[in-house]
Amino acid sequence: MPVAETEPPVTAFMLVKTTPEWLALTVPERIDAFTTQVVPTIEARTSGVRSRFYDTEFYSARVTDVWVWEADDHHAYQLLIDALRETPFWDRYFEVVDILVGTENGYARSYHVDPAATIST
């Protein structure tokens, strides 16, 4: 049976730096701000997105955190960014330093070869 071709998910590595306003909040206030001001907006404006969070402040002075966002397609990713920009996440709690967007093993899909990776999905 042939494998159906699907669009690869979009992965965005969002490099951010915390702001003094975010750091002035207590840990419970930060969790509350994220769960009440950011997450509901994302959930209301888009679907098919997932995220992971990495602390980097102990290794980098330029960025404090990396948010890895995976979206089912480019439209879901666009809606995610639009949603984030409508929350205090964007430029109030975090400075967005850079966004690197790609698709996992894109070259392998383009050339119809197996990925050259130590872990394949």
C-alpha positions in Angstrom: 0.0 0.0 0.0 1.5 3.4 -1.0 2.3 5.9 1.8 0.2 9.0 1.6 2.2 12.2 1.1 1.5 14.7 3.8 2.8 18.2 4.4 5.6 18.1 7.0 4.9 19.8 10.2 6.4 23.3 10.7 8.8 23.6 13.5 9.8 27.0 14.9 12.6 27.6 17.3 11.7 30.8 19.1 14.7 32.3 20.9 13.5 34.7 23.6 14.9 36.8 26.4 12.9 37.5 29.6 12.1 41.0 30.4 12.4 42.8 33.7 8.6 42.7 34.0 8.5 38.9 33.7 11.3 38.5 36.2 9.6 40.8 38.7 6.7 38.3 38.9 6.8 35.5 41.4 6.9 31.9 40.1 3.2 31.4 40.9 2.4 34.8 39.1 4.3 33.7 36.1 2.5 30.4 35.9 -0.8 32.2 36.3 0.1 34.8 33.7 1.0 32.1 31.1 -2.0 29.9 31.8 -4.6 32.7 31.9 -3.2 35.3 29.5 -1.3 33.3 26.9 -2.6 29.7 26.6 -6.3 30.6 26.3 -5.6 33.0 23.4 -3.5 30.3 21.6 -6.3 27.8 22.1 -9.0 30.1 20.9 -7.1 31.3 17.8 -5.5 28.1 16.4 -5.3 24.3 16.6 -2.7 21.8 15.7 0.1 23.4 17.6 2.3 22.0 20.3 5.2 23.5 22.3 8.2 22.6 24.4 10.3 24.9 26.5 14.0 24.9 27.2 15.8 27.0 29.7 19.1 28.4 28.4 19.9 31.4 30.6 22.7 29.4 32.4 24.4 28.9 29.0 23.6 32.1 27.0 23.5 35.8 27.8 21.7 36.6 24.5 18.6 34.4 25.0 17.2 33.0 28.2 14.8 30.5 26.8 14.0 28.6 23.6 10.4 27.7 22.8 10.0 25.0 20.3 6.6 25.2 18.5 5.4 22.6 16.1 2.4 23.3 13.9 0.6 20.9 11.7 1.0 23.3 8.7 2.0 26.9 7.8 -1.5 28.3 8.4 -1.6 26.9 11.9 1.9 28.4 12.6 0.8 31.8 11.2 -2.3 31.7 13.5 -0.1 30.8 16.4 2.2 33.8 15.8 -0.8 36.1 15.4 -2.2 34.8 18.7 1.1 35.3 20.6 1.4 38.8 19.3 -2.0 39.6 20.9 -0.8 38.5 24.4 1.7 40.0 26.9 4.1 37.1 25.9 5.2 39.1 22.9 7.5 42.1 23.8 6.1 42.5 27.3 7.1 39.4 29.1 9.6 38.2 26.5 11.7 39.9 23.8 11.6 37.7 20.7 15.3 37.6 19.7 15.0 35.3 16.7 12.8 32.7 15.1 14.2 29.8 13.1 11.6 27.9 11.2 12.1 24.6 9.4 10.8 21.2 8.7 12.4 18.1 10.1 14.4 16.2 7.5 13.2 18.5 4.7 16.1 17.5 2.5 15.1 13.8 2.8 11.6 14.6 1.8 12.8 16.7 -1.2 15.2 14.0 -2.4 13.2 11.0 -1.4 16.0 9.5 0.7 16.2 8.3 4.2 17.1 10.9 6.8 20.8 11.0 7.8 20.1 11.3 11.5 21.0 9.3 14.6 17.4 9.2 15.6 14.7 8.8 12.9 11.0 9.4 13.3 
